[in-house]
Amino acid sequence: MISFDNTENAFKGKSNGALRQSFWLFKLIGNPVLVRMGGSLGPLGLKMGFKRIIKSTIFKQFVGGETIQECNETINQLAKYNIGTILDYSVEGKESEADFDACLNETLETITKAKKDPNIPFCVFKVTGLARFEILQKVSANQTLNESEKAEWERVKKRVAKICLYAFESDQPIFIDAEESWIQQAIDDLANDNMASCNKLRPIVYNTFQLYRHDRYDYLKQSLQRAKTSAYHLGAKLVRGAYMEKERERAAKMGYASTIQPEKKSSDRDYDRALELCIDNIAVTGLCAGTHNEASSLHLVNLMAKQTIKPGDKRVYFSQLLGMSDHISYNLSLNGYNVAKYVPYGPVEEVLPYLIRRAQENTSVKGQTGRELSLIIKEKARRSAR
Ligand SMILES: Cc1cc2nc3c(=O)[nH]c(=O)nc-3n(C[C@H](O)[C@H](O)[C@H](O)COP(=O)(O)OP(=O)(O)OC[C@H]3O[C@@H](n4cnc5c(N)ncnc54)[C@H](O)[C@@H]3O)c2cc1C
């Protein structure tokens, strides 16, 4: 029976010095006032030359490096514990065609790197790195595009197809991240087209299903049915979802019923049901559970045991973000399960919004010690008692 309480396993990769550094970092970002200040002062800090400080603290905890090359140390460190890397080029909010082409080329580079490195089981991209938000929104809402927009949308489709085809030719699976519900239809259409063309032999292209949406369990069922009917494998990355507040705010502001589940319990229930559906159909499915939730991770472990799926079966992966939930990642990998960490990378100034989100996620609620900090404190105590 796997236990996620084993902090010795969880922090095997961290020296005492590195553990101390993480302790102070999580202590600092546990302070909501500091994090609020950091959110607005971060960009200013960079302008004032604090890049080195940011790079050696919060960046080091959550990010692999500024370039693919710089991520090598993290890739090798994780590989020592049989944990794979998913290189995630985390540049956000770009709007020009030149930026989209640069992101396309960078994503192709990650596939080239993965082809040569057995420690990189998946690559990943966000469609908003390759397309204007507004065009995705228009396509999702089925609005009529003018001639120039039609040409723009064709370029987006070509970029996505180029990545997926290169992944297919390289035999290198790739995830398409899920984003806001009002652009998700366009993303799903792109994912479905490319799954149909690239997943005939095995899952190469994976779509992402956000189970915090009340319609996604049914959508997963439909996607599975479509894959069966058209004789391809479904690639399914399951997550709860990252845009809950934004989704609810927009729905309230615009007066439509929110796509988000009524309560956390319903997201948890659908997440676990989605795991069951994928495992029951594992013959035609590639599954990645992108979660920091211990109960769901254990649920998947139990489902695999019930279906006599071996821990190391490549059709099933667990995934967490770099710098978070190592107690899940390391305990799973030490028990033979397939685990890969999302390793974001990119120039410090570009990755700043990602870092601010990680800090906010780890800010204490009503003075409580956060999950990550509690685990670090437990491991520090265990090491001092030796
Ligand atoms: C490897 C990986 C890949 C990811 N890829 C994506 C992606 O492509 N797209 C994306 O959107 N996110 C993605 N995420 C982020 C993911 O959605 C968040 O990590 C996740 O929401 C946190 O949930 P959890 O499963 O870790 O569990 P928990 O920490 O148990 O759950 C927290 C989540 O539950 C949901 N929730 C919380 N309160 C409520 C409520 N009151 N009502 C309904 N639901 C609630 C929210 O989704 C919240 O984030 C990814 C995460 C990982 C680890």
Ligand as a Chemical Component Dictionary entry (heavy atoms), coordinates in Angstrom:
data_LIG
# 
_chem_comp.id                   LIG 
_chem_comp.type                 NON-POLYMER 
_chem_comp.pdbx_formal_charge   0 
_chem_comp.three_letter_code    LIG 
# 
loop_
_chem_comp_atom.comp_id 
_chem_comp_atom.atom_id 
_chem_comp_atom.alt_atom_id 
_chem_comp_atom.type_symbol 
_chem_comp_atom.charge 
_chem_comp_atom.model_Cartn_x 
_chem_comp_atom.model_Cartn_y 
_chem_comp_atom.model_Cartn_z 
_chem_comp_atom.pdbx_ordinal 
LIG C1  C1  C 0 0.560   17.942 -14.677 1  
LIG C2  C2  C 0 -0.507  18.976 -14.606 2  
LIG C3  C3  C 0 -1.046  19.486 -15.780 3  
LIG C4  C4  C 0 -2.062  20.448 -15.717 4  
LIG N1  N1  N 0 -2.642  20.910 -16.874 5  
LIG C5  C5  C 0 -3.698  21.757 -16.807 6  
LIG C6  C6  C 0 -4.412  22.168 -17.960 7  
LIG O1  O1  O 0 -4.078  21.781 -19.093 8  
LIG N2  N2  N 0 -5.476  23.004 -17.801 9  
LIG C7  C7  C 0 -5.886  23.429 -16.575 10 
LIG O2  O2  O 0 -6.906  24.140 -16.470 11 
LIG N3  N3  N 0 -5.229  23.064 -15.460 12 
LIG C8  C8  C 0 -4.159  22.256 -15.551 13 
LIG N4  N4  N 0 -3.494  21.878 -14.417 14 
LIG C9  C9  C 0 -3.788  22.559 -13.161 15 
LIG C10 C10 C 0 -4.816  21.786 -12.436 16 
LIG O3  O3  O 0 -6.063  22.031 -12.989 17 
LIG C11 C11 C 0 -4.699  22.250 -10.975 18 
LIG O4  O4  O 0 -3.497  21.750 -10.474 19 
LIG C12 C12 C 0 -5.758  21.673 -10.234 20 
LIG O5  O5  O 0 -6.867  22.450 -10.454 21 
LIG C13 C13 C 0 -5.473  21.485 -8.780  22 
LIG O6  O6  O 0 -6.275  20.400 -8.475  23 
LIG P1  P1  P 0 -5.791  19.010 -7.970  24 
LIG O7  O7  O 0 -6.287  17.943 -8.875  25 
LIG O8  O8  O 0 -4.342  19.053 -7.753  26 
LIG O9  O9  O 0 -6.589  18.798 -6.621  27 
LIG P2  P2  P 0 -7.161  19.697 -5.411  28 
LIG O10 O10 O 0 -6.061  20.573 -4.898  29 
LIG O11 O11 O 0 -7.800  18.699 -4.547  30 
LIG O12 O12 O 0 -8.284  20.529 -6.059  31 
LIG C14 C14 C 0 -8.283  21.903 -6.282  32 
LIG C15 C15 C 0 -9.136  22.129 -7.507  33 
LIG O13 O13 O 0 -10.485 21.677 -7.299  34 
LIG C16 C16 C 0 -11.392 22.517 -7.994  35 
LIG N5  N5  N 0 -12.243 23.183 -6.994  36 
LIG C17 C17 C 0 -11.835 23.802 -5.852  37 
LIG N6  N6  N 0 -12.880 24.336 -5.177  38 
LIG C18 C18 C 0 -13.975 24.061 -5.915  39 
LIG C19 C19 C 0 -15.346 24.374 -5.761  40 
LIG N7  N7  N 0 -15.792 25.076 -4.709  41 
LIG N8  N8  N 0 -16.209 23.939 -6.698  42 
LIG C20 C20 C 0 -15.778 23.221 -7.764  43 
LIG N9  N9  N 0 -14.482 22.898 -7.969  44 
LIG C21 C21 C 0 -13.588 23.312 -7.057  45 
LIG C22 C22 C 0 -10.544 23.520 -8.732  46 
LIG O14 O14 O 0 -10.276 23.028 -10.013 47 
LIG C23 C23 C 0 -9.277  23.591 -7.897  48 
LIG O15 O15 O 0 -8.149  24.029 -8.645  49 
LIG C24 C24 C 0 -2.489  20.926 -14.460 50 
LIG C25 C25 C 0 -1.928  20.410 -13.281 51 
LIG C26 C26 C 0 -0.967  19.445 -13.335 52 
LIG C27 C27 C 0 -0.403  18.926 -12.061 53 
# 
loop_
_chem_comp_bond.comp_id 
_chem_comp_bond.atom_id_1 
_chem_comp_bond.atom_id_2 
_chem_comp_bond.value_order 
_chem_comp_bond.pdbx_ordinal 
LIG C1  C2  SING 1  
LIG C2  C3  SING 2  
LIG C2  C26 DOUB 3  
LIG C3  C4  DOUB 4  
LIG C4  N1  SING 5  
LIG C4  C24 SING 6  
LIG N1  C5  DOUB 7  
LIG C5  C6  SING 8  
LIG C5  C8  SING 9  
LIG C6  O1  DOUB 10 
LIG C6  N2  SING 11 
LIG N2  C7  SING 12 
LIG C7  O2  DOUB 13 
LIG C7  N3  SING 14 
LIG N3  C8  DOUB 15 
LIG C8  N4  SING 16 
LIG N4  C9  SING 17 
LIG N4  C24 SING 18 
LIG C9  C10 SING 19 
LIG C10 O3  SING 20 
LIG C10 C11 SING 21 
LIG C11 O4  SING 22 
LIG C11 C12 SING 23 
LIG C12 O5  SING 24 
LIG C12 C13 SING 25 
LIG C13 O6  SING 26 
LIG O6  P1  SING 27 
LIG P1  O7  DOUB 28 
LIG P1  O8  SING 29 
LIG P1  O9  SING 30 
LIG O9  P2  SING 31 
LIG P2  O10 DOUB 32 
LIG P2  O11 SING 33 
LIG P2  O12 SING 34 
LIG O12 C14 SING 35 
LIG C14 C15 SING 36 
LIG C15 O13 SING 37 
LIG C15 C23 SING 38 
LIG O13 C16 SING 39 
LIG C16 N5  SING 40 
LIG C16 C22 SING 41 
LIG N5  C17 SING 42 
LIG N5  C21 SING 43 
LIG C17 N6  DOUB 44 
LIG N6  C18 SING 45 
LIG C18 C19 SING 46 
LIG C18 C21 DOUB 47 
LIG C19 N7  SING 48 
LIG C19 N8  DOUB 49 
LIG N8  C20 SING 50 
LIG C20 N9  DOUB 51 
LIG N9  C21 SING 52 
LIG C22 O14 SING 53 
LIG C22 C23 SING 54 
LIG C23 O15 SING 55 
LIG C24 C25 DOUB 56 
LIG C25 C26 SING 57 
LIG C26 C27 SING 58 
# 
